[in-house]
Amino acid sequence: MILIYSNQLLALSLLLFSTLLFGQQPSKETNLSDAIKIHQSAKIPEPFSIQHATTKVKIKHIQLSPNGENLYFITRKDNGVVLHIYNIESEKSKTLFHSNVLNRAHWSTDGKILFLQSTDYLAYIDPFAENAKAHIFHRFNHENEEQFYGVDRSQSQQVLINRKMNTQHDGKPYQLLRINTLGDQQLIFSDKSKIYDYLFDASGQLAFIRQPGKEQHNIFQITGKEKKLVFNCQTIDKCQLIQFKQSTKELSILGLADFNFRSLFSFNLNTKAIELIHQDPEQIADLISINTDPSTGEVTQLDYLSDRMRHYSLNEDLNADYQWLESQLPGNLYISSRKTGENWLVMQTNAQLHHHKYYIYNFKEKQLKPILDNHRLSGNPISPAQLAANIPVSYTASDGMLLHGYVMLPAGRKLSEVPLVASIHGGPFNRVKGGYSPVQYLVNQGYAVFQPNFRASTGYGLQYLLAGKEKFSTRVQQDIVDGFEYLLAQGVGDREKLGVFGHSFGGYSVLSLMSSYPDLFKAGIATAPGTDLLELLQTLDKKGINEYDGVPLRFALPVLFADMENPVVVEQMRKTSPRNNGNKITKPLLIWGGGKDERIPITHLREFALKLRQSGQTIEFIEDKYTGHNPSPNDSITPKSMLFLVAAFLNKHIKNVETESDTDISTYIKKHRVY
């Protein structure tokens, strides 16, 4: 059975937006009039704290066994994790052990053992044994840059690692190795270039690999120690090897080829013909992931993310199961389907689920039941009644392009009078997915929060991705402003109470928006922002950061960003950068920077902030000397402190109210505040 929420606002919201969540993406601007009526007539939800908003999920990882009869899950405890095994039929779980070093676990192909992955070693455990104990079988040689590549799906109980032999000088330092539970190593292939993807045949022999070329990704067919180039994927397409049919000589690939959307297609090695196998039926979204049967390599599931996750199968009989699941569980579903066995694992996420929910779906009996709720609830998730739905919206940019995003509306308030702020994602080649975000705290405090997927965001096809080229300080920022204008026209937000905040490229956008539209926003918060995009990209390229699986960033720049050889284009991008326009910022600005950030030089942020301060502008500058571009996964204080900085700055300059702090936050700010 499925738990039904009793909260009236949630029920009405789900009914109102059923066509958006479960039907086709709208092809025209979204009308928010009904949503506004529902939210304004609802009760103001109970408040929750910044500390609660940033609480991490209790269940960290989970994976269904190959036969669908068991699953493992990892929960957080103290400063470590706990590994559990769960039997689906008996609905009983067993704790295996507590660890301070375990990162992930992986089922062996035969489902009889779990491989355990840490930073320094690989181990295995028989989770079904009465006194299960872990056994280390490989310690990573970090001098040779060893990386865990995953479980070998062509073998019953073996794993794959990639190794770079820094002490070897034979011209083929990169090795792909197979290791069994005794620690025995088999060299599968060695070459002068790193292997980023691989495909084995039915006998376990390496059949295909993907490696970087000078300007694109190359797929090679492997025969013994020899390789033959058979296909090229373009610079920005890290295409994925899926399956090879020996009888027809057809290689299945997940990628772009000549399509606008990432798709599943086949390439015939004999005829060189490309044939489309599956593409988004609604022609909105890229194919983002595929499930395959480990024993045959057959594709069992295809996943697309438009305004929400949608799932398809090449087996038409299963499509009804996916559609039913999507109709029962609002938001994004991450489904682990199995060809053998009767059970699928379903993870549900949406904006009103602080912590994910998990279900087992028996596709033969068509039954859906929640699991592990006791573990989930022990993490003290915020009640769905206190959280806002993330409403998918489409709006027309001032140049006529249809754009997408989400908006969260505070309940129980007159929406034309509330502050309206934008949370701008980083990347820029990234996107908002509509799930839970700690910025729900702002909605709970009475803000409407806009999350734009401006042009250059991923997931909407190649044309959408490339539409921001050469215009990241201009047209892309205008997309965000157009989103504000759309929401204001719909009756959301007070024009005199607008704000912006964002991280990384989102921070870059904050600086661009506040310098290009100095009278529009009351305040902005830029965390880890670049100040000059061209200089930043060139620095990243020199450091080898943001490579496309070995293809240098410099070869992606002409495709994604700009023709770097065109002095007119380069000069225009420099001219419109925040660094050259910071003097136009007139409204209060807060900048946060990480002293160990390898992407954004802290010296650039110091210089930018100091110039504003010397010119008399209202500027606050926080320099966290111990943090990089993002807080570390085990850091709980920095994320809540950063959310506090955003909320307190907006409250101070837009709502003129105080924001509640705690000892950790006060200490953090006192320690890292420059001015």
SULFEN-V480355 format. One record per residue. N is the residue number from 1. RES is the residue in one letter. PSI is psi in whole degrees, 0 to 359 (999 if undefined). OMEGA is omega as a letter, one per 40 degrees, with the letter a starting at -180 (none if undefined). D_LAST is the distance of its C-alpha to the last C-alpha in Angstrom with 2 decimals. Layout:
# SULFEN-V480355
n->{N & N}
res->{RES & RES}
psi->{PSI & PSI}
omega->{OMEGA & OMEGA}
d_last->{D_LAST & D_LAST}
This chain:
# SULFEN-V480355
n->{1 & 2 & 3 & 4 & 5 & 6 & 7 & 8 & 9 & 10 & 11 & 12 & 13 & 14 & 15 & 16 & 17 & 18 & 19 & 20 & 21 & 22 & 23 & 24 & 25 & 26 & 27 & 28 & 29 & 30 & 31 & 32 & 33 & 34 & 35 & 36 & 37 & 38 & 39 & 40 & 41 & 42 & 43 & 44 & 45 & 46 & 47 & 48 & 49 & 50 & 51 & 52 & 53 & 54 & 55 & 56 & 57 & 58 & 59 & 60 & 61 & 62 & 63 & 64 & 65 & 66 & 67 & 68 & 69 & 70 & 71 & 72 & 73 & 74 & 75 & 76 & 77 & 78 & 79 & 80 & 81 & 82 & 83 & 84 & 85 & 86 & 87 & 88 & 89 & 90 & 91 & 92 & 93 & 94 & 95 & 96 & 97 & 98 & 99 & 100 & 101 & 102 & 103 & 104 & 105 & 106 & 107 & 108 & 109 & 110 & 111 & 112 & 113 & 114 & 115 & 116 & 117 & 118 & 119 & 120 & 121 & 122 & 123 & 124 & 125 & 126 & 127 & 128 & 129 & 130 & 131 & 132 & 133 & 134 & 135 & 136 & 137 & 138 & 139 & 140 & 141 & 142 & 143 & 144 & 145 & 146 & 147 & 148 & 149 & 150 & 151 & 152 & 153 & 154 & 155 & 156 & 157 & 158 & 159 & 160 & 161 & 162 & 163 & 164 & 165 & 166 & 167 & 168 & 169 & 170 & 171 & 172 & 173 & 174 & 175 & 176 & 177 & 178 & 179 & 180 & 181 & 182 & 183 & 184 & 185 & 186 & 187 & 188 & 189 & 190 & 191 & 192 & 193 & 194 & 195 & 196 & 197 & 198 & 199 & 200 & 201 & 202 & 203 & 204 & 205 & 206 & 207 & 208 & 209 & 210 & 211 & 212 & 213 & 214 & 215 & 216 & 217 & 218 & 219 & 220 & 221 & 222 & 223 & 224 & 225 & 226 & 227 & 228 & 229 & 230 & 231 & 232 & 233 & 234 & 235 & 236 & 237 & 238 & 239 & 240 & 241 & 242 & 243 & 244 & 245 & 246 & 247 & 248 & 249 & 250 & 251 & 252 & 253 & 254 & 255 & 256 & 257 & 258 & 259 & 260 & 261 & 262 & 263 & 264 & 265 & 266 & 267 & 268 & 269 & 270 & 271 & 272 & 273 & 274 & 275 & 276 & 277 & 278 & 279 & 280 & 281 & 282 & 283 & 284 & 285 & 286 & 287 & 288 & 289 & 290 & 291 & 292 & 293 & 294 & 295 & 296 & 297 & 298 & 299 & 300 & 301 & 302 & 303 & 304 & 305 & 306 & 307 & 308 & 309 & 310 & 311 & 312 & 313 & 314 & 315 & 316 & 317 & 318 & 319 & 320 & 321 & 322 & 323 & 324 & 325 & 326 & 327 & 328 & 329 & 330 & 331 & 332 & 333 & 334 & 335 & 336 & 337 & 338 & 339 & 340 & 341 & 342 & 343 & 344 & 345 & 346 & 347 & 348 & 349 & 350 & 351 & 352 & 353 & 354 & 355 & 356 & 357 & 358 & 359 & 360 & 361 & 362 & 363 & 364 & 365 & 366 & 367 & 368 & 369 & 370 & 371 & 372 & 373 & 374 & 375 & 376 & 377 & 378 & 379 & 380 & 381 & 382 & 383 & 384 & 385 & 386 & 387 & 388 & 389 & 390 & 391 & 392 & 393 & 394 & 395 & 396 & 397 & 398 & 399 & 400 & 401 & 402 & 403 & 404 & 405 & 406 & 407 & 408 & 409 & 410 & 411 & 412 & 413 & 414 & 415 & 416 & 417 & 418 & 419 & 420 & 421 & 422 & 423 & 424 & 425 & 426 & 427 & 428 & 429 & 430 & 431 & 432 & 433 & 434 & 435 & 436 & 437 & 438 & 439 & 440 & 441 & 442 & 443 & 444 & 445 & 446 & 447 & 448 & 449 & 450 & 451 & 452 & 453 & 454 & 455 & 456 & 457 & 458 & 459 & 460 & 461 & 462 & 463 & 464 & 465 & 466 & 467 & 468 & 469 & 470 & 471 & 472 & 473 & 474 & 475 & 476 & 477 & 478 & 479 & 480 & 481 & 482 & 483 & 484 & 485 & 486 & 487 & 488 & 489 & 490 & 491 & 492 & 493 & 494 & 495 & 496 & 497 & 498 & 499 & 500 & 501 & 502 & 503 & 504 & 505 & 506 & 507 & 508 & 509 & 510 & 511 & 512 & 513 & 514 & 515 & 516 & 517 & 518 & 519 & 520 & 521 & 522 & 523 & 524 & 525 & 526 & 527 & 528 & 529 & 530 & 531 & 532 & 533 & 534 & 535 & 536 & 537 & 538 & 539 & 540 & 541 & 542 & 543 & 544 & 545 & 546 & 547 & 548 & 549 & 550 & 551 & 552 & 553 & 554 & 555 & 556 & 557 & 558 & 559 & 560 & 561 & 562 & 563 & 564 & 565 & 566 & 567 & 568 & 569 & 570 & 571 & 572 & 573 & 574 & 575 & 576 & 577 & 578 & 579 & 580 & 581 & 582 & 583 & 584 & 585 & 586 & 587 & 588 & 589 & 590 & 591 & 592 & 593 & 594 & 595 & 596 & 597 & 598 & 599 & 600 & 601 & 602 & 603 & 604 & 605 & 606 & 607 & 608 & 609 & 610 & 611 & 612 & 613 & 614 & 615 & 616 & 617 & 618 & 619 & 620 & 621 & 622 & 623 & 624 & 625 & 626 & 627 & 628 & 629 & 630 & 631 & 632 & 633 & 634 & 635 & 636 & 637 & 638 & 639 & 640 & 641 & 642 & 643 & 644 & 645 & 646 & 647 & 648 & 649 & 650 & 651 & 652 & 653 & 654 & 655 & 656 & 657 & 658 & 659 & 660 & 661 & 662 & 663 & 664 & 665 & 666 & 667 & 668 & 669 & 670 & 671 & 672 & 673 & 674 & 675}
res->{M & I & L & I & Y & S & N & Q & L & L & A & L & S & L & L & L & F & S & T & L & L & F & G & Q & Q & P & S & K & E & T & N & L & S & D & A & I & K & I & H & Q & S & A & K & I & P & E & P & F & S & I & Q & H & A & T & T & K & V & K & I & K & H & I & Q & L & S & P & N & G & E & N & L & Y & F & I & T & R & K & D & N & G & V & V & L & H & I & Y & N & I & E & S & E & K & S & K & T & L & F & H & S & N & V & L & N & R & A & H & W & S & T & D & G & K & I & L & F & L & Q & S & T & D & Y & L & A & Y & I & D & P & F & A & E & N & A & K & A & H & I & F & H & R & F & N & H & E & N & E & E & Q & F & Y & G & V & D & R & S & Q & S & Q & Q & V & L & I & N & R & K & M & N & T & Q & H & D & G & K & P & Y & Q & L & L & R & I & N & T & L & G & D & Q & Q & L & I & F & S & D & K & S & K & I & Y & D & Y & L & F & D & A & S & G & Q & L & A & F & I & R & Q & P & G & K & E & Q & H & N & I & F & Q & I & T & G & K & E & K & K & L & V & F & N & C & Q & T & I & D & K & C & Q & L & I & Q & F & K & Q & S & T & K & E & L & S & I & L & G & L & A & D & F & N & F & R & S & L & F & S & F & N & L & N & T & K & A & I & E & L & I & H & Q & D & P & E & Q & I & A & D & L & I & S & I & N & T & D & P & S & T & G & E & V & T & Q & L & D & Y & L & S & D & R & M & R & H & Y & S & L & N & E & D & L & N & A & D & Y & Q & W & L & E & S & Q & L & P & G & N & L & Y & I & S & S & R & K & T & G & E & N & W & L & V & M & Q & T & N & A & Q & L & H & H & H & K & Y & Y & I & Y & N & F & K & E & K & Q & L & K & P & I & L & D & N & H & R & L & S & G & N & P & I & S & P & A & Q & L & A & A & N & I & P & V & S & Y & T & A & S & D & G & M & L & L & H & G & Y & V & M & L & P & A & G & R & K & L & S & E & V & P & L & V & A & S & I & H & G & G & P & F & N & R & V & K & G & G & Y & S & P & V & Q & Y & L & V & N & Q & G & Y & A & V & F & Q & P & N & F & R & A & S & T & G & Y & G & L & Q & Y & L & L & A & G & K & E & K & F & S & T & R & V & Q & Q & D & I & V & D & G & F & E & Y & L & L & A & Q & G & V & G & D & R & E & K & L & G & V & F & G & H & S & F & G & G & Y & S & V & L & S & L & M & S & S & Y & P & D & L & F & K & A & G & I & A & T & A & P & G & T & D & L & L & E & L & L & Q & T & L & D & K & K & G & I & N & E & Y & D & G & V & P & L & R & F & A & L & P & V & L & F & A & D & M & E & N & P & V & V & V & E & Q & M & R & K & T & S & P & R & N & N & G & N & K & I & T & K & P & L & L & I & W & G & G & G & K & D & E & R & I & P & I & T & H & L & R & E & F & A & L & K & L & R & Q & S & G & Q & T & I & E & F & I & E & D & K & Y & T & G & H & N & P & S & P & N & D & S & I & T & P & K & S & M & L & F & L & V & A & A & F & L & N & K & H & I & K & N & V & E & T & E & S & D & T & D & I & S & T & Y & I & K & K & H & R & V & Y}
psi->{164 & 135 & 128 & 128 & 140 & 348 & 125 & 318 & 317 & 315 & 316 & 321 & 318 & 322 & 316 & 318 & 18 & 325 & 332 & 320 & 326 & 357 & 204 & 150 & 135 & 145 & 4 & 178 & 140 & 132 & 121 & 10 & 316 & 320 & 320 & 317 & 316 & 313 & 322 & 330 & 352 & 166 & 150 & 126 & 159 & 140 & 157 & 165 & 166 & 321 & 319 & 320 & 331 & 9 & 133 & 154 & 146 & 316 & 114 & 315 & 154 & 145 & 135 & 141 & 159 & 326 & 0 & 15 & 337 & 168 & 153 & 153 & 150 & 127 & 154 & 141 & 125 & 236 & 11 & 205 & 164 & 133 & 131 & 157 & 141 & 127 & 124 & 321 & 314 & 344 & 31 & 143 & 158 & 133 & 129 & 307 & 164 & 143 & 148 & 359 & 348 & 128 & 308 & 165 & 156 & 132 & 140 & 162 & 326 & 356 & 15 & 338 & 166 & 130 & 137 & 129 & 126 & 181 & 328 & 344 & 167 & 138 & 175 & 160 & 142 & 102 & 348 & 351 & 150 & 315 & 73 & 131 & 146 & 144 & 118 & 130 & 352 & 130 & 131 & 136 & 98 & 339 & 331 & 15 & 53 & 140 & 138 & 125 & 353 & 177 & 138 & 107 & 351 & 355 & 160 & 315 & 62 & 158 & 168 & 140 & 153 & 138 & 137 & 113 & 92 & 343 & 3 & 141 & 38 & 5 & 357 & 69 & 340 & 125 & 142 & 121 & 151 & 132 & 133 & 181 & 350 & 353 & 3 & 135 & 137 & 120 & 116 & 316 & 144 & 147 & 172 & 343 & 152 & 146 & 125 & 340 & 156 & 160 & 128 & 154 & 183 & 335 & 0 & 7 & 141 & 125 & 322 & 150 & 157 & 130 & 159 & 138 & 192 & 319 & 5 & 180 & 134 & 136 & 126 & 144 & 135 & 128 & 105 & 238 & 2 & 151 & 147 & 125 & 127 & 338 & 146 & 135 & 143 & 166 & 313 & 7 & 98 & 73 & 154 & 132 & 128 & 307 & 150 & 127 & 107 & 324 & 325 & 356 & 37 & 125 & 121 & 134 & 140 & 116 & 196 & 317 & 237 & 18 & 159 & 326 & 143 & 132 & 171 & 123 & 165 & 147 & 122 & 119 & 336 & 310 & 346 & 16 & 141 & 129 & 128 & 129 & 313 & 138 & 158 & 117 & 334 & 358 & 48 & 318 & 156 & 151 & 122 & 335 & 160 & 138 & 138 & 154 & 123 & 328 & 330 & 342 & 2 & 138 & 123 & 342 & 141 & 132 & 133 & 146 & 107 & 254 & 345 & 168 & 137 & 144 & 144 & 162 & 151 & 345 & 107 & 332 & 331 & 343 & 328 & 326 & 316 & 316 & 321 & 316 & 317 & 330 & 337 & 329 & 106 & 150 & 209 & 130 & 133 & 108 & 128 & 98 & 156 & 139 & 320 & 153 & 175 & 352 & 141 & 149 & 130 & 123 & 126 & 130 & 142 & 175 & 334 & 11 & 100 & 314 & 141 & 155 & 151 & 144 & 156 & 127 & 119 & 104 & 346 & 320 & 357 & 47 & 140 & 126 & 140 & 150 & 159 & 25 & 329 & 321 & 318 & 313 & 337 & 344 & 1 & 56 & 151 & 141 & 139 & 331 & 338 & 353 & 154 & 144 & 145 & 103 & 120 & 134 & 148 & 138 & 158 & 124 & 165 & 344 & 7 & 354 & 137 & 125 & 164 & 161 & 197 & 156 & 140 & 128 & 133 & 134 & 149 & 17 & 153 & 110 & 339 & 353 & 358 & 156 & 142 & 121 & 153 & 132 & 112 & 124 & 160 & 189 & 261 & 353 & 75 & 189 & 162 & 137 & 354 & 7 & 191 & 143 & 144 & 343 & 355 & 334 & 319 & 321 & 316 & 331 & 1 & 10 & 146 & 131 & 121 & 131 & 92 & 137 & 74 & 166 & 145 & 351 & 153 & 162 & 349 & 18 & 166 & 320 & 318 & 318 & 319 & 358 & 347 & 2 & 131 & 7 & 32 & 341 & 354 & 276 & 319 & 319 & 327 & 327 & 319 & 317 & 318 & 326 & 318 & 313 & 321 & 313 & 320 & 319 & 331 & 346 & 20 & 118 & 152 & 123 & 336 & 5 & 56 & 143 & 164 & 147 & 154 & 163 & 142 & 241 & 329 & 323 & 321 & 319 & 321 & 313 & 320 & 314 & 318 & 338 & 329 & 332 & 66 & 339 & 359 & 319 & 144 & 334 & 157 & 149 & 120 & 114 & 133 & 50 & 144 & 154 & 339 & 109 & 319 & 313 & 321 & 314 & 321 & 323 & 317 & 321 & 317 & 327 & 353 & 18 & 144 & 25 & 153 & 80 & 52 & 341 & 119 & 146 & 328 & 334 & 343 & 336 & 315 & 336 & 315 & 321 & 299 & 160 & 101 & 348 & 354 & 106 & 330 & 315 & 314 & 316 & 322 & 319 & 321 & 319 & 326 & 5 & 155 & 326 & 322 & 358 & 10 & 333 & 347 & 350 & 124 & 348 & 161 & 136 & 137 & 133 & 131 & 136 & 149 & 127 & 337 & 21 & 118 & 346 & 312 & 108 & 127 & 334 & 327 & 320 & 322 & 314 & 316 & 313 & 319 & 321 & 319 & 318 & 317 & 335 & 0 & 8 & 156 & 107 & 135 & 141 & 123 & 124 & 106 & 103 & 344 & 1 & 148 & 214 & 326 & 154 & 150 & 156 & 331 & 4 & 116 & 338 & 316 & 313 & 317 & 330 & 321 & 321 & 321 & 316 & 318 & 308 & 315 & 322 & 317 & 316 & 321 & 317 & 349 & 314 & 346 & 47 & 161 & 156 & 131 & 133 & 188 & 180 & 316 & 313 & 314 & 318 & 318 & 311 & 319 & 323 & 324 & 354 & 129 & 313 & 999}
omega->{a & i & i & i & a & a & a & a & a & a & i & a & a & i & a & a & a & a & i & a & a & i & a & i & a & a & i & a & i & i & a & a & i & i & i & i & a & a & a & a & a & i & i & a & i & a & i & a & i & i & i & a & a & i & a & a & a & a & a & i & i & i & i & i & a & i & i & a & a & i & i & i & a & i & i & i & a & i & a & a & i & i & a & i & a & i & a & a & a & a & i & i & i & i & a & i & i & a & i & a & a & i & a & i & a & i & i & a & i & i & a & i & i & i & a & a & i & i & a & a & i & i & i & i & i & a & a & i & a & i & a & i & i & i & i & i & i & i & a & i & a & i & i & i & i & i & i & a & i & i & i & a & i & a & a & a & i & a & i & i & i & a & i & a & a & i & a & a & i & i & i & a & a & a & i & a & i & a & i & a & i & a & i & a & i & i & a & a & i & a & i & a & a & i & a & i & a & i & i & i & a & a & a & i & i & a & a & i & i & i & i & i & a & a & a & i & a & i & a & i & a & i & a & i & a & i & a & i & a & a & i & i & a & a & a & a & i & a & a & i & a & a & i & i & a & a & a & a & a & i & i & a & i & a & a & a & i & a & i & a & i & a & i & a & i & i & a & a & a & a & a & a & i & a & i & i & i & i & a & a & a & i & i & a & i & i & a & a & a & i & i & i & a & a & a & a & a & i & a & a & i & a & i & i & i & i & i & a & i & a & i & i & i & i & a & a & a & a & i & i & i & a & i & i & a & i & a & a & a & i & a & i & i & a & i & a & i & i & i & a & a & a & i & i & a & i & a & i & i & a & a & i & i & i & a & i & a & a & i & i & i & a & i & i & i & i & a & i & i & i & i & a & i & i & a & a & i & i & i & i & i & i & i & a & a & a & a & i & i & a & i & a & i & a & a & i & a & i & i & a & i & a & a & i & i & i & i & a & i & a & i & a & i & a & i & a & a & i & i & a & i & i & a & a & i & i & e & a & a & i & i & a & i & i & i & i & i & i & i & i & i & i & i & i & i & i & i & a & i & i & a & i & a & i & a & i & a & i & a & i & a & a & i & a & a & a & i & a & i & a & a & i & a & a & i & i & i & i & a & i & i & i & i & a & i & a & i & i & i & a & i & i & i & a & a & a & a & i & a & i & a & a & i & i & i & i & i & i & i & i & i & a & a & i & a & a & a & a & a & a & i & a & i & i & a & i & a & a & i & i & i & a & a & i & i & a & i & i & i & a & i & a & a & i & i & i & i & a & i & i & a & a & a & a & i & a & i & i & a & a & a & i & a & i & a & a & i & i & a & a & i & i & i & a & a & a & i & a & a & a & a & a & i & i & a & a & a & a & i & i & i & i & i & a & i & a & i & a & a & i & a & i & i & a & i & a & a & a & a & i & i & a & a & i & i & a & i & a & i & a & i & i & i & a & a & a & i & a & i & i & i & a & a & a & i & a & a & i & a & i & i & i & i & a & i & a & a & a & i & i & a & a & i & a & i & i & i & i & a & a & i & a & i & a & a & i & i & a & i & a & a & i & i & i & none}
d_last->{55.00 & 51.63 & 49.34 & 49.05 & 46.08 & 47.18 & 44.14 & 45.47 & 42.49 & 42.53 & 46.28 & 46.20 & 43.39 & 45.33 & 48.43 & 46.77 & 45.09 & 47.95 & 48.89 & 45.40 & 44.99 & 48.54 & 50.01 & 49.30 & 46.01 & 46.33 & 47.23 & 45.87 & 43.00 & 42.50 & 43.49 & 41.23 & 43.29 & 44.86 & 41.64 & 40.03 & 43.04 & 42.92 & 39.25 & 39.44 & 42.54 & 41.19 & 39.71 & 36.01 & 35.45 & 34.40 & 30.64 & 29.17 & 25.91 & 23.11 & 24.57 & 27.96 & 26.86 & 25.57 & 28.63 & 30.41 & 34.06 & 36.59 & 38.97 & 37.30 & 40.29 & 43.84 & 46.84 & 50.41 & 53.22 & 55.44 & 58.32 & 56.18 & 57.43 & 54.38 & 50.65 & 48.09 & 44.69 & 41.70 & 39.66 & 36.42 & 36.89 & 34.53 & 32.96 & 35.95 & 38.44 & 42.03 & 44.73 & 47.38 & 50.57 & 51.90 & 55.45 & 55.69 & 59.30 & 59.04 & 55.46 & 54.80 & 51.94 & 51.86 & 48.96 & 49.34 & 46.65 & 43.06 & 40.97 & 37.62 & 38.25 & 40.02 & 38.28 & 41.09 & 44.82 & 47.40 & 50.97 & 53.68 & 55.83 & 58.67 & 56.41 & 57.75 & 54.73 & 50.94 & 49.13 & 45.97 & 43.07 & 40.42 & 38.28 & 40.96 & 44.27 & 46.55 & 48.81 & 51.19 & 52.47 & 55.49 & 53.93 & 57.40 & 58.62 & 59.12 & 57.01 & 54.73 & 53.07 & 50.81 & 52.23 & 50.16 & 52.00 & 49.52 & 46.63 & 44.37 & 44.60 & 41.05 & 42.26 & 44.30 & 41.52 & 43.51 & 42.43 & 44.02 & 45.53 & 47.01 & 50.35 & 53.39 & 54.96 & 58.21 & 58.80 & 59.18 & 56.83 & 54.98 & 51.51 & 50.24 & 47.72 & 46.60 & 46.61 & 45.76 & 48.00 & 45.91 & 48.77 & 51.38 & 52.40 & 55.10 & 53.13 & 52.68 & 49.77 & 48.71 & 50.72 & 51.21 & 52.71 & 54.33 & 54.13 & 56.21 & 55.72 & 57.65 & 55.12 & 57.67 & 56.13 & 57.73 & 56.51 & 56.75 & 55.55 & 53.90 & 52.72 & 50.60 & 48.11 & 46.23 & 47.73 & 45.38 & 48.00 & 51.57 & 54.65 & 57.62 & 61.17 & 63.27 & 64.44 & 60.96 & 61.18 & 58.19 & 59.08 & 56.03 & 52.60 & 49.67 & 48.08 & 45.83 & 47.60 & 46.20 & 45.06 & 46.10 & 47.02 & 50.59 & 52.86 & 55.65 & 58.79 & 59.57 & 63.12 & 63.30 & 61.12 & 61.27 & 58.95 & 59.74 & 57.28 & 58.08 & 55.09 & 51.86 & 48.80 & 46.46 & 43.17 & 40.92 & 43.50 & 43.37 & 46.74 & 48.08 & 51.59 & 53.29 & 57.08 & 60.07 & 63.55 & 66.03 & 68.94 & 67.44 & 65.10 & 62.21 & 58.65 & 56.28 & 52.70 & 49.58 & 47.94 & 47.96 & 51.02 & 51.86 & 50.66 & 47.79 & 46.94 & 46.65 & 50.04 & 52.61 & 55.25 & 58.03 & 58.90 & 62.56 & 62.99 & 66.49 & 66.14 & 62.41 & 62.19 & 59.02 & 59.71 & 57.25 & 57.53 & 54.86 & 52.20 & 50.35 & 53.23 & 50.91 & 49.59 & 45.96 & 44.42 & 44.42 & 46.20 & 43.47 & 45.56 & 49.15 & 50.98 & 54.05 & 56.86 & 56.47 & 60.23 & 61.08 & 57.86 & 58.81 & 56.05 & 55.86 & 52.76 & 50.55 & 47.13 & 45.43 & 42.16 & 42.12 & 40.67 & 41.82 & 43.66 & 47.35 & 49.90 & 53.23 & 56.04 & 58.69 & 61.04 & 61.52 & 62.61 & 59.12 & 57.35 & 58.57 & 56.83 & 53.47 & 53.90 & 54.84 & 51.83 & 49.50 & 51.24 & 50.83 & 47.23 & 44.58 & 41.67 & 41.58 & 44.23 & 44.18 & 47.83 & 49.43 & 53.04 & 55.96 & 59.29 & 61.02 & 60.77 & 60.17 & 56.51 & 53.28 & 49.80 & 47.62 & 43.87 & 42.60 & 39.06 & 37.81 & 34.90 & 36.59 & 37.13 & 34.07 & 36.07 & 38.84 & 42.46 & 45.36 & 48.99 & 52.24 & 54.39 & 58.06 & 59.08 & 62.79 & 62.90 & 60.09 & 58.28 & 54.56 & 53.21 & 49.74 & 49.05 & 46.64 & 45.35 & 45.34 & 42.87 & 40.75 & 40.67 & 39.81 & 36.37 & 35.90 & 35.28 & 34.18 & 37.30 & 38.17 & 38.69 & 34.97 & 34.02 & 34.47 & 36.81 & 35.34 & 37.59 & 38.43 & 38.47 & 39.87 & 39.17 & 40.29 & 37.92 & 38.48 & 40.48 & 42.69 & 41.44 & 41.42 & 38.08 & 37.24 & 34.56 & 34.07 & 32.89 & 32.33 & 33.29 & 32.48 & 35.76 & 37.08 & 35.07 & 36.08 & 34.58 & 34.57 & 32.08 & 29.57 & 26.20 & 26.79 & 24.20 & 24.82 & 24.01 & 24.58 & 26.05 & 25.37 & 28.04 & 29.00 & 32.30 & 31.83 & 32.45 & 31.93 & 34.97 & 34.98 & 34.48 & 32.25 & 28.47 & 25.81 & 24.76 & 27.86 & 25.57 & 24.41 & 28.10 & 28.97 & 26.45 & 28.22 & 26.70 & 29.01 & 27.66 & 29.03 & 29.24 & 30.77 & 32.81 & 32.61 & 35.04 & 34.43 & 34.03 & 36.51 & 39.57 & 41.15 & 43.15 & 42.89 & 43.08 & 40.12 & 38.16 & 38.92 & 38.57 & 34.99 & 35.95 & 34.49 & 32.69 & 29.48 & 27.33 & 30.06 & 32.77 & 30.93 & 28.11 & 30.89 & 32.32 & 29.27 & 29.50 & 33.24 & 32.59 & 30.59 & 33.50 & 36.02 & 34.47 & 34.09 & 37.71 & 38.76 & 37.34 & 34.14 & 30.93 & 30.00 & 29.18 & 26.73 & 24.72 & 23.98 & 21.04 & 20.56 & 18.96 & 20.09 & 19.85 & 21.01 & 23.34 & 22.30 & 18.73 & 20.50 & 22.39 & 19.42 & 18.28 & 21.98 & 22.66 & 19.88 & 20.91 & 24.61 & 24.76 & 22.10 & 23.95 & 24.79 & 21.71 & 19.62 & 16.64 & 16.04 & 14.46 & 15.09 & 15.24 & 16.60 & 17.60 & 19.80 & 19.35 & 22.96 & 25.55 & 28.33 & 26.51 & 25.15 & 28.73 & 30.22 & 27.87 & 28.75 & 32.39 & 32.31 & 30.84 & 33.46 & 30.98 & 32.19 & 35.78 & 38.42 & 40.32 & 40.84 & 41.11 & 38.38 & 35.70 & 36.90 & 40.09 & 38.40 & 36.21 & 39.18 & 40.12 & 36.81 & 34.49 & 36.31 & 39.06 & 37.16 & 40.20 & 40.12 & 38.19 & 38.17 & 36.53 & 33.99 & 33.08 & 32.77 & 30.37 & 28.20 & 28.45 & 27.25 & 24.37 & 20.77 & 19.99 & 22.59 & 21.68 & 17.92 & 18.53 & 20.43 & 17.58 & 17.43 & 16.28 & 13.01 & 11.79 & 9.87 & 10.31 & 11.16 & 12.87 & 15.30 & 15.67 & 19.42 & 19.88 & 23.19 & 23.10 & 19.77 & 18.72 & 15.12 & 15.45 & 16.18 & 12.99 & 10.92 & 13.30 & 13.29 & 9.62 & 9.71 & 12.94 & 11.82 & 9.13 & 12.01 & 14.43 & 12.91 & 12.28 & 10.29 & 7.81 & 5.47 & 5.48 & 7.28 & 9.59 & 12.67 & 14.61 & 17.79 & 18.32 & 20.14 & 20.54 & 21.42 & 21.29 & 24.53 & 27.42 & 27.49 & 23.82 & 23.70 & 20.31 & 18.11 & 20.06 & 19.88 & 16.14 & 15.74 & 18.25 & 16.47 & 13.25 & 15.74 & 17.77 & 15.24 & 13.56 & 17.15 & 18.42 & 15.93 & 16.62 & 20.19 & 21.86 & 20.00 & 20.48 & 18.76 & 18.67 & 20.26 & 18.48 & 20.08 & 19.64 & 18.98 & 16.21 & 14.53 & 14.92 & 13.67 & 10.31 & 9.97 & 11.15 & 9.20 & 5.59 & 3.83 & 0.00}
